[in-house]
């Protein structure tokens, strides 16, 4: 553990990361200011397109508990079972197009469109707005990190567009409910009498991030593993039953999130180090997943590894609500890749990564098939 740039306190041991995430009374999710650029931070937060007071991510119990309960049903095992045939059909369609290409971009041709379509359909978004939907979701998490006034205005403009679209959707679903998540939230609003419009908006945005960006990053990172490790590709083709374990090892080895931020609610001692009240604590998920006290030879990718203790989706009350959906989509995608695609290798160019605070994902991944190894 150490103090780093911006006055953050970095926590890297697995046991310490779990402790931070397990105790929201000591390490709060509310009132976090990153300090990376105070002026930009305040402009992004000051606009209040999606107020933090209505956010399930930026609140502690009891607000967090009530809001999370409203969306938890969207990701139950039964809900995932009902969704699997649609995920598989979409995956097959995307892979059919990919098979016609000598070189394809895993990110643009597969990792982005699949989760975007899946979560957009569940929310009830018009299919013609899918491109906007991806642009809006990037703006929510600042995938292109704002570095100037024009960057900030672009991000805020996209967030305002998203809010306006969701507000129209809410009005429509209140008048004529359908079989989608916005309709479910509007029904809960009427039944509970405690769900504000801002809370419905914030919950939809949470679903957008939980069901979209994390899965995009997972799929692209898993494809990179296969492109660089032909032996792993051979293993999942020969024994598809290991694909769930393969997904979990990808999550541990190179997961979609690298850290979570918390704020110390009072002076806290952690592993002999005193963290002052109000300090921003960076729980380093990626470091915890490479802790040699928990994972033997942590820098080795091992599809047979016991990965039960990885923290790629967080831990405790803020465990990623969309984890089940990410796992479903990851499993289905690589079942179909193992069944339908020949081996592929990465094009010889530097890897391009997204720029987003706390997230880990490829911006592009060009690969080419080696059909000689398809048998």
Secondary structure as UniProt FT lines:
FT   STRAND          2..3
FT   HELIX           5..7
FT   STRAND          9..11
FT   HELIX           14..22
FT   TURN            24..26
FT   STRAND          27..28
FT   HELIX           38..46
FT   TURN            49..50
FT   HELIX           52..54
FT   TURN            61..62
FT   HELIX           63..72
FT   HELIX           73..75
FT   HELIX           77..98
FT   TURN            99..100
FT   STRAND          103..105
FT   HELIX           107..111
FT   HELIX           112..123
FT   HELIX           127..129
FT   HELIX           130..140
FT   TURN            141..142
FT   HELIX           149..175
FT   HELIX           181..192
FT   HELIX           197..208
FT   HELIX           209..213
FT   HELIX           214..228
FT   HELIX           230..238
FT   HELIX           240..242
FT   HELIX           243..254
FT   STRAND          259..264
FT   STRAND          268..270
FT   TURN            271..272
FT   STRAND          273..275
FT   TURN            277..278
FT   STRAND          280..284
FT   HELIX           285..288
FT   TURN            289..290
FT   TURN            292..294
FT   TURN            296..299
FT   TURN            303..304
FT   TURN            308..309
FT   TURN            312..313
FT   HELIX           316..318
FT   TURN            321..322
FT   HELIX           323..340
FT   STRAND          344..346
FT   STRAND          352..353
FT   TURN            357..358
FT   STRAND          362..364
FT   STRAND          366..369
FT   HELIX           371..373
//
